Amino acid sequence: MDFDLSDEHKMLRDMVFDFASGEIGPLAEKIDREDKFPDNIFKRLGDLGILGVTIPEKYGGAGSDLLSAVMVLEQLAYTCPALALSYGAHSNLCANNISKNGTEEQKKKYLPPLCSGEKVGALALTEPQAGSDATNIQTTAKRMGDEYILNGTKTFITNGPIADIVVLYAKTDKSRGAKGISAFIIEKEFPGFSSSKAIEKMGHRGSPTGELILEDCRVPKEDLLGEENKGIAVMMSG
């Protein structure tokens, strides 16, 4: 069995290394000191074609494999771990999750701006009372007509303060425990949604981490990701 990298993988690795060492490396100390990325960083990653490595080309991605995504992450982390963290939350936890579980309409709507860097993505699972015990989340989602009404707080969310599109988990049936969790796609413009300022951290500075607050947040039923009460399957797929 041949474990050597293909020529395409080697070209991708070298391209990302050149970008990271040439453009991010000189700024890494400043990013850590000021706890902030350059404003255009996601757009720059999108221009390079690496924000949607595993996303099909018809949605703006590269249509490549998981090894390619890992190699991009590795090369970014070599120069700036904070950027790699935000990249992973955007590309894998958000975009790839929508690609795997979304409807055709959701993919057409959300994936192109995520792949281009026009929009920033995040995943929201952790809560003040539910970190590693993800099935104990307290955020609720109640179906009311053509919308779901979400209430709760998410915390320590990577990219939270700057996210435009969030894959978020909530309880649609509290009586069913883990079998009552559903996944949703949240846009920052949705009524009742807000985010906090970035939380001060000891490490991975530059990657913004914060709280997301949902106060009677109105989410169209079309933004249910996967099936109702099947959120665990979505969670484990991405």
N, C-alpha and C positions, 0 to 999 in steps of 0.2 A: 504494500500500500504506500502511495506517495503522499507524504505529509508536507511537501514543499509548497510554498505559496505560488499561486498562478501569477502570470505576468500582470494581469489586471489588478490583483491584490497588491502586488509590489508597487505598481504605479500609484494606486490609491494611498498606500502607506507613505510613500515618498512625497506625494503632493501635500498630504495633511501635515507631515513633519515639516516640510519647507514653509508652509503657511504658519504653523504654530511657532516655530523657532524664529521666523523672520518678522512676523507681525505681532504675535502675542508675547513671545519671550521678552522683548525689550520693555513691555508694559506690565509684566507680571508683578514686579515689586510695587508699582503704582496702584495696580488693581487691588493688591492685598492691603496696602496702606490706606487707600481711600474707600475700600470696601465697595467698589463699583466697577462694572464693565464699561468699555466704550459704548456709547449709545447705539452705534450701528453694528454691534457685534453679531447679532442674529441675522441681520440682512447680509452681512459679509459671509457668514457660514452658508446661507442660502444661495448666494451667488456662486459659491464653490461646489454646490450640489451635494452637500453632505448632511443636510438636515432631514432628508427623507431617504436615507440609504436603502432601507428595506421597503419603501413605499413604491407601488407600481408606477411606471412611467406615466400612465394616463392620468394620474392624479398629481403629477409634478415631481415624483420621486425618481430615484436612480434605478429601482427595480433590482437591487442587488441582494446579497445574502446576509445572514447574521454575522458571519465572520468579518465581512466588510464593516459592519456597524461596530463590532468590537475593536477592530483595528483603528477606526477613526477615534473612538473613545480613548484607546491606549495612547495614541499620538498626542491628543489634546492634553491628556492627564500628565504626560511626560513634561510638558511645559507649564501647564496651568491647571492643577486639579480642580479649582473652582469652576473653570469653564467646562471641564469635562462633566462635572456634576450637573450643571444647568443644561448642558447638551443632552445628557442622558434622560433627564426629566422631560425635556421637550420632545426629543426624537423617539425615544423608546416608550416611556410611560404614557405619553399623550398621543403623539401622531401614530405610532405603531399600533397602539391599542385601538384607536379609531379605525385604522386600516383593517385590523383583524376582525373587529366586531360590529362596525358600523353598517348602516344601510347604504345603498348606492347614493341616496340623496345626501346623507351625512358625509360620505367620503368626498363627493363632488364639492360640497360646501366648505368643509373644514381642512381637508388635506392640502390643497394647493397653497393657501396662505401660510400654512405651517411649514411646508417644504421650502417656500421662498424666503422665509424669515420675516414676512410682513406681519405675521402674528406669532406671539410667544405662547408656548404650551406648558401645562403643568398637570400633575396628578394630585388629587386631594383625598387622602384616606385618614391620616393620623389626626387624632383629636386629643384634647386635654386629658380625657379619661380613657383613651384607647390608642395606645401606641402599637406595640407588638401584637396585642390582642385585638386585631383588626375587626373581628366579628362582633366586638362589644361597642361599636360606634353608636352614638346617640343621635346623630343628625337624622331627621325624619323627612320623608317625602310623602305627601298626601295628594292623591289624584282628585282634582276638582274640575270637572268638565274637560276642556281641551288642554289643561295645564296640570303640572305638579307644583305644589307649594312646599318649598324646602325651608327648614329651620334648623340651625345648629352652627357650630364653630369648628373649623379645621385649623390645626396648628403645625408649626415646623414644616410648612409646605415650600419645597424648593421651587423657585420662580414665582411664588405666590404674589409678591408685591407688583410684579410686572406682567403677569400672565393675562393674555387676551382670551384664551380658550383653556378650559379646565375639565379634565375627566374626574368626576367626583362621585363618591359613594355615599348612599343614604339608606336608611331603613324604610322600606315601603310596607312592611308588615312586622312590627316589633314582636308579635307573638310567636314568630317562626325563627327567631334568632338569626343564625348565619344564612338560613334559607329564605330570609325576608329582606335581603340586601339587594339594591338595584344600583346600576351605574347610570350616570347622566353626563351630558356634555353641557357645560355652563359657559356662557359668554359673559365677559365682564360688564356688558351693558345691561344685563338682565335686571329688572327692578328687584330690589331687595338684596342685591349682591354687593359686597364691599371687601376691601382688603386692607391690611394694616401696613405700616411702614416696615421696612426690613428689620429683622431681629439682629442685634449685635451678637456675633459669634467669635469663637476663639480661632477657628480654622475655616478653610474653604471660603475665605472672605472674598467678596466680589459676587459670589453666587447669592442672589437675594432669597432670603427665607422669611416667611411671615405667616400671619393668620388670615384666614378667609372667613367672613361672617355672612351668614344667610339668615335674613329676617323677612319671613314671608316672601322668599325669593320665588318668582314666577318663572317656571321653566316649561316651554311648549312640550306637549306629549311627544312630538317628533324628535325631541332631543333625549329621549330614553335610549341608552346605549345597550344593545342586546335586549333581552326579555326582562319583564318585570319580575323581581324576586330571584333573578338569575345572575346577580352581580358578582357572586363568588367565581362563577365561570369566567366572566370578563376579567376579573382581578387576576386569576391564575393564568390566563392566556397570554398576558403581556408582561 
